Amino acid sequence: MGSQDGFAHDKFLVDQLVRPIANLYRITPLAAGEAPAGGPVAFVRQKKLAIKEDIRFYADESESQELFRIKARTWLDTGGSRYDVFSGEEKIGTLDHVLGKSLLRTTWRVRDAQEQEVAIAQERSQVAAIARRVVDFIPDWGGLIPIPYNFDILVDDRVVGSMNRKFRLRDRYVLDLSGDHERKIDRRVAVALAIGLDALQNR
């Protein structure tokens, strides 16, 4: 299966691998239910403590072939930030972290290559969102309290997909765009969003 064929699917498993100096994620397409539809199609490396985000997506763990990347527009991320998604030199989409709405419920805008809004990703439960913010203030143990971190993905105010966290020792999510029948969302940008929801949420 070619690198582009891997992103023809509607469902993906995103799981985090433990590494000392970087967050490493593995993206695997899913078939019916949550059965893998072949091997991983992308590996993602995010350097910890990076001054400016530049997250690369590779075809394999050896990082010999770059597929696409997330690049922040500004050096200092104040929480209401914009991230461009590039495939080579071509911009394929943009992710906007909406600061005002995210104070109570994390919200992102997804834009296409022409910067037209195509989707909204919003934390599903406001109650869970507030609870998660509260436990974040608990020293040492806050991060160990299991609070759901699930998102709905909306196109034209209609839920077409989701990203749901699976509780494991490491972060693990299922991205499901089965309701996006017209494929308005580029699956590469959707996968970039899934990484952004985890890796960039506190930045």
C-alpha positions, 0 to 999 in steps of 0.5 A: 500500500502506498503512503497516500493509499493509507489515508484513503481510510476513514478510521485511524488508531493514534497511539503514543510510543514512549521515548525519552526526548520526543513524543512519538505517535504511530498512526494505523488505519482501521477497518470495521470495528477497530481491527487494523486495516494493514500496518501503520501509515505514519509515525510522528515525532514531536520534540519536547520543549521545542521553541516553535512547533514543527511536527513531522509525519514519516512513512516509517519509524526510521524517518526516511520519508517525510509525508507531511508536517505541522508548522506553527506560524508564530514563535510564541504560542499564546493558546490562540494559535494557527498551525499550517499543514504542509505536504512538501512545499504545498499547504494542504490545510490549517488548524486554528486553536480557538482561544476564547471557546477553549477556555471552557471547552477545547475547540479547533477550526479545520481549514482547507488549503485555501483557508476556508473553514471545513470543520470544527473539532470541539470537546464533547462534554463541557462537564468533563472539560471543566473537570479535566482543567480542575485535576490539572491543578492537582500536583503530581497526581492530577495527570493520573486521574482518568478524565475523558478527552473526547471530541466531536468533529462537525461539518456544517454544524453536523457531527461527521466524526469523533476522536475518542481516548482509550484509557491506557498507560500511554495516550491512545485515540481512535479518529473516526470520520465515517460520517464525512461521506463527501470527504470534505476533510483531507484525511492527512489534515484530520490525522494532523488534527488528531496529533494536535489535539493531544500534543498541542492542547496545552501549548 
